[in-house]
Amino acid sequence: MPIVTVQQFPRSTEQKRELAQRITAAFVDTCQVPAEAVQVFFQESDGENYAKGGVLGVDLPKR
């Protein structure tokens, strides 16, 4: 049973729904497993719980 963990900044429910469907479809197509066997977990973190190059996300320049 495939288990996928996606770590990301907060996204909308619709975006997570679509991503879960696409990840599931990729496992079904590539690994020939039933869709019901694929589990996707979303771990969302804000800028206070993330750092890049030693700088907290809230302190990084906005893109």
C-alpha positions as CSV (number, residue, x, y, z in Angstrom):
1,M,0.0,0.0,0.0
2,P,1.7,3.3,-1.1
3,I,1.8,6.1,1.4
4,V,2.7,9.5,0.2
5,T,3.5,12.5,2.5
6,V,3.3,15.9,1.0
7,Q,5.0,18.7,2.9
8,Q,3.9,22.1,1.8
9,F,2.8,25.6,2.8
10,P,-1.0,25.8,3.3
11,R,-3.1,25.3,0.2
12,S,-6.8,25.3,-0.5
13,T,-8.9,22.2,-0.1
14,E,-9.6,22.2,-3.8
15,Q,-5.8,22.2,-4.6
16,K,-5.2,19.4,-2.1
17,R,-8.1,17.4,-3.6
18,E,-6.7,17.7,-7.1
19,L,-3.2,16.9,-6.0
20,A,-4.4,13.8,-4.1
21,Q,-6.3,12.6,-7.2
22,R,-3.3,13.1,-9.5
23,I,-0.9,11.4,-7.1
24,T,-3.3,8.5,-6.8
25,A,-3.6,8.2,-10.5
26,A,0.2,8.2,-10.9
27,F,0.4,5.2,-8.6
28,V,-2.4,3.4,-10.2
29,D,-0.9,3.9,-13.7
30,T,2.8,3.3,-12.7
31,C,2.5,0.6,-10.0
32,Q,-0.8,-1.1,-11.0
33,V,-2.3,-0.7,-7.5
34,P,-5.9,-0.1,-6.8
35,A,-6.7,3.6,-6.1
36,E,-8.2,2.5,-2.7
37,A,-4.7,1.4,-1.6
38,V,-3.1,4.8,-2.1
39,Q,-2.9,7.0,1.0
40,V,-1.9,10.7,0.7
41,F,-1.1,12.7,3.9
42,F,-0.7,16.5,3.8
43,Q,1.6,18.2,6.3
44,E,1.2,21.9,6.1
45,S,3.6,24.4,7.7
46,D,3.6,28.1,7.9
47,G,6.7,30.4,7.6
48,E,7.4,30.2,11.4
49,N,8.0,26.5,11.2
50,Y,10.3,26.5,8.1
51,A,13.8,27.8,7.4
52,K,16.0,28.0,4.3
53,G,19.6,28.7,4.6
54,G,19.3,29.4,8.3
55,V,16.6,32.0,7.8
56,L,13.0,31.5,9.0
57,G,10.4,31.5,6.2
58,V,8.7,34.6,7.7
59,D,12.0,36.5,7.3
60,L,12.7,35.4,3.7
61,P,12.1,38.0,1.0
62,K,8.7,37.7,-0.7
63,R,8.7,36.5,-4.3
